Amino acid sequence: MIYKKSLHIFGVTGSIGQSAADVIAAHPGQFSVHTVTAHKNAAALAESAKRLNAKRAVITDESFYDELKRALSGSGIECAAGQGALVEAATQPADLSLMAIVGFAGLRPLWAALEHSRIVAIANKEPLVAAGPLVMARAAAFGTQILPVDSEHNAIFQLLDPAQQRAVKRIVLTASGGPFREWSLEQMRTATPAQALKHPTWVMGPKISIDSATMMNKALEVIEAHVLYALPPAQIEVLIHPQSLVHGMVEYDDGSVLCQMGASDMRTPIAYALGWPERIASPGQKLDFSALSKLEFLKPDLNCFPALSLAYRALEQGLSACVALNAANEIMVDEFLQNRCGFLDIAEKSARIIEECPAVSLSTLDDVEALDGEVRARLKHDIIKYNTQKAGQI
């Protein structure tokens, strides 16, 4: 009898969740999907639950519970709603939990999954950025394997030889440069959400697309790499690679540089994570070397993309600054998407927030969540105050 790997997919309606569904569909009989979740998109959640023959579907926003229940009527798929149901789903044993909930909201279910899943595949950076040391300690306590799904960190995971950790000279995370790679600072000052969402190589959700445009995405990845691989910030480098074919590199002391390549298709690293420790076929695009004309690697312009430097500043200040950076960025990205601030305001406001954030002890998840809430409340208050003053001047 073929053993089926049991899975939970947290955030199944997003780009990562849908790519994971493609990989699972390409391997009938190999996976048993227990729980799929979404925040508000009840119709897409129901469709994914049926496609994957899931046992349960959880919608976080309770106002969409009735819609979900109607959509799954007669399917035999159990329905649940609310934040409590989301976390409770993560306490159900599974071989692997894929964490693809956008933002800090994914921290609590991740925390639960670390105790109850044999493997946790992390696709969302924010929990590792805001609570990295706590997450890694909890994984170690329960003997849980963490697998990074991000194409860059997945690449580094494949390339790093644990037996040669001391011989690692540096790791290189590549970045496409986003839609504004060749824009001037003045041009970016008037950039619109529609322009920022047009990523040149990857198809992603709104939040990560804006993060890519500001290069805050890469800043968060620097912090994530520090957490995952216990490397000092000085050994973590970022290079612009517009072709998005080399996803990560590891240089060893002997001068050898190992790189991981693949098409710009998230189904490749997802297939690696779902199949680990074995490799399984991916339904994604394959790399065609004969079609390659050139590979470029450029140093990022920190004047145009100051967000990248904030990662190193936050790591120098400590975990409190990392929490503050993540919270401020999430708030400012939402403000920008709602046309309530300028594109450059995202990095500028985030920089100010981490400068003002005091170093406090963060030894528990409650500590992290409390500081996250304080930062968000303070920034929202400042935004309201600024907009009120601005309106009074008109």
N, C-alpha and C positions, 0 to 999 in steps of 0.2 A: 504494500500500500504506500502511495506517495504521500509524504508528510506535507501538509499545507502550512505555510508561514502565516501566523495570525497578525493582523494589522489594525491599527487605528490611524485615521487620517484627520488631523485637526487643521481645518481650513481647506476643505476639499474643493470649494468653488473657485478658488484663486488660481493663478497661472501654475503654481507649483502643484497644487492639488490635482488640477486637470491633467498635467503632464504625468503625475504619478498614476492617475487612472489609465492613461494610455499605456504605460509600462505594464501595469497589472493586467489589462485586457490582452496584451500581447503574450501573456503567459497563463493561459487558462488552466485551472487546476492546481496552480502553485501557491496561490495566496487565498486566505480567507479573511475578508474585510469585516471586522466586528462593528466599528463605529466610524461614522463620517460626521463632520461638523461644519457649520457655517455661521456667520453672524446675522445676516438679514435676508439673504437670497434664498428664500424657501423653495422656489420653483427649481432653481439649479441644484439645490441640495437634494431635493427629492429625485431629480433626474439622475444625479450621481449615485445616490443610494441604490436606485434600481439597477443602474448599469453595473455597479460593482457587487450587487447582491448582498449589500450590507445588512447586518442584523439590527442596527440602530442608527437613527439620524438625530442629531442634536442641533437646535437653532438657538443661538445665544440670546438674541432679542426676543423676548417672550411675546411681543405683539404679533409675531409672525407664526406663532405656534399653530393656530387654527388653520392657516393656509397650508402649512407643512402637513398637518394631519389629513386634510382633505386630499392633498396631492399624493399621499401614500396610502390612502384608504384602499383596503383590499390587498395590499402588497405583502402583508405580514411583517413589515418592517416597523420596529418599535420607534416611537417618537418621544422626544423630551425637549425641554426648553429651559433657558436661564443659565446664568453663570455657574450656579451650583451643579446643574446637570452636566455642564461642560467639564468641570473639575472631577465630578464623580465618574464620568466616562474614562478619564485618564487613570483612575484607580483600578480599572478592570485589567486583569493580566493580559499581556500580549507579547508576542515575540518582538514586535517593532512598532513604535509609535512615530509617525511622521508629523513633526511640528511645523506647520506652515501658516499659523495665525499671524497676521500682520501686527507688528509693533509690540509694545510692552504688555499688551493684553494677553500675549501668549505665555507669560511667565508662570502664572498659577497652574495651568494644565501641564506645562513642562515639569514643574516641581513635583506634581503628583505622578507623572509618567516615569520619572527617574526612579521611583520606588517600585513601580509595578510592571514596567516593561523591561525585557532583557536588553533591547537596543533602543536608543532614542536617536532618530535622525533629525537634526535641527536645520531648518531652512530659514528661519527668521533670526536675524542678528541681535535684535534688541534685548532679549533676555540675557544673552551672554555678555552684552555690553554693560547692562545695568547691574547684573548680579553674577558675573562670571565666576569669581572665587567661590561663592556659595553653591552655584550650580555644579562646579567641578568637584567640590568636596562631597556633595550629596551623591553624585554619580559614583565616586570612589567608595563611599560608605555602603552603597547597595550593589556594588559590582556591576554597574550598568555601563554598557559601551555607548559612548557618544560618537555619532558619525556626522560630520558636517556635510550638508547638501549644497550649499553655495558652490558654484563652479570653481571659484578660486581656492576655497578652503578644502574642498573635496580633492582638488589637484594636489595641494600640499600634503594632505593625509596620505595620498597614494605614493608620494615621492619621499616622504620622510622615513628613514630607517631608524627605528627606536634604538637599535644597537649602536648607531653612529650619531646619536644626539649631540654628543660633545664635539663632534667634528663639523657640525653645521656652522657655516660662516654667516649665511644670511638666507632669508627666503624673500621671494619677489612675488607680490600680488599684482596682477595686471588689471588695467582699467581701460575700457573703450575710449574714455574721454567724454562720453555722452554727446548729446546734440549740440552742445556749445563749445566743443573742443577748440574750434578756430575762431570763436567770437572774442571781441574785445570786452573789457570791463564795462565800457559805456554801452555797448550793444546789449550786454546781459542785464543792465540796469532796467531796460524796458521789456525784458523777455516776458512772454505770457505763459500761463499754464499749458495752453495747447501746444506751444512751441517746445516747452520743457518735457512734455510727455512723449514727444516723437523720438524715441531712442533709435539710433542708427542700426543696431545689430540685435538687440534682445527684445522680446515681447514680454512685458512685465506689468504688474499692477501699478496704480497711480503713485503710491507712496515711494516704492523703490525706484520708480522711474524718475521722480523728482530728486531723490537722493543721488541717483546717478548723474543727473544734470548738474547738481551742485558739487559732486564728488564727496558728499557726506557719506554716501554708501561705502566708499573706499575707506573713509575715516573710521567708520564703524567696523569695517573688516580688519583694520589694523589692530583695533582693540580686541576684536574677536580672536585674531591670530595669536596675540599675546596671551590670551586666556587659554586657548586650545593647546598651544604648543609650548607654553612656558618659556617663550623667548623674550629677551629684553627688546624694547622698542627700537633700539639702534640696529637690531638685526632684522628688522621688518621694513622692507622697501616697497615702494609703489612705482610702477612704470606704466605709461600710457601705451597701449597696444591696440590701435584702431581696428585691426582685423578680428580681434576677439577669438583667436584660434589657439593661442598659448594661454592657458588659464593660471598657471603658477609655475614657479621655478624654485629649486633648492640648490644653493651653492655650498659645496663642502670645502674643507680646508685644503684639500689637495688640488683645488682648482676645477674639479668636475662640477658641471652644472647640469642637473637633471630637470627636464621640463615635461609637463603633461599637456597634450594637445587634444583638441576635439572640435567638432562643429559647434556653432553658437546655438546649442539646443539643450535645454535643461533636462531633457529626458535621459541624457547620457549620465550626468552625476546622480540623478535619481535612480536609474537602473543600477548603478554601482552600489548605492546605499541599500536599496531593497534586496539586492542579491547577496550582499556581503555576508560571509567572507568569500563567497564564490562570485564569479562574474556571470551575468545573464545578458541576453541580447536586448538591445534597446530599439524601439521602433522609430527613434529620432534620426535626424540627418547624420550622414557620415562624412568625414573629412576627405576631400578629394585633393590630394597633393598636386595632381597635374593641373589643377585649376588655380593654384596659388601663383601670384606674380611677385609678391614681396611680403616681408614681415617687418613691421616697424616697431621700435621701442624708444619712447621719448620720456624725458623727465617732465613731471607735471609742473605747470606754472602756478605757483602758490599765490601769486598776486591776483590772478584771475579766479583761482579756486582755493580760497583761504580755508574752506571747511576741512580740507585734508590735514592741515597742520594742527587743527583742534584735537585730533586723536592723540598726538604726541604730547600736547599740553595737558590734556585730561589724564593721560596715563602718568604723567609726572606728578600731578596733583593728588591722584588717588581715586578710589572707587566713587567717592561722593561726586567728583567732577564728571566721571563717566555717566553716572545716573543723571546728573543735571544736563549733560550734553544730549543724551538720548531723549529726555523729556522735552527739552527746549526745541530740538529739531522736529519732533513729532507735532508739537503745537504749531510751529512756524510753517511746516509743510502744509498742514491743514489750512492755515491762514492764507497761504499763497494759492492753494487750489481753489479757495473761495474768493479769490481776487481781493483779499483784504490787506495784502502787503506786497512789496516788491520782491523779485527773485533774490536780490542781494541781501535783503533783510534776513533771510533764513540763516545764513552764516554769521552775519553781524550780530543778531540778537542772541544766537547760540553762544557766540564767543563771550558776550557780556555776561550771560547767565553763569557760565562756568567760572568766570573770573570772580563773580560775587558769591559763589557757592562756598560755604565754610566746610572744612574737613570735619566730618563727624564719623563716629563709629557705626559701622553697618555690619552687624554680626548675625542678623536674622532677616528672613524674607519680609517680615513686618517692617523692619527698619528701612529696607530698600523701598518698599511701597509707600511708606510715610514720606520719605524724602522726595520721591517721584511726585507725589501729590502736592507737596509744598511748592516744588519748582513750577509745576503746571499752574497752580493757583496764582502764584506770584506773577508769572509771565502773562497770564490771561488778564490779571488786574492791571498790569502795565499797559497792555494792548488797549484795553477799554479806556483807560485814562488818556492815553495818547490820542485815540480816535475822537474822544470827547473834546479834547483841547483843539484838535485839528478842525473839528466841525464848528467850534466856536469862533475860529479865525476866518471862516468863510463868509 
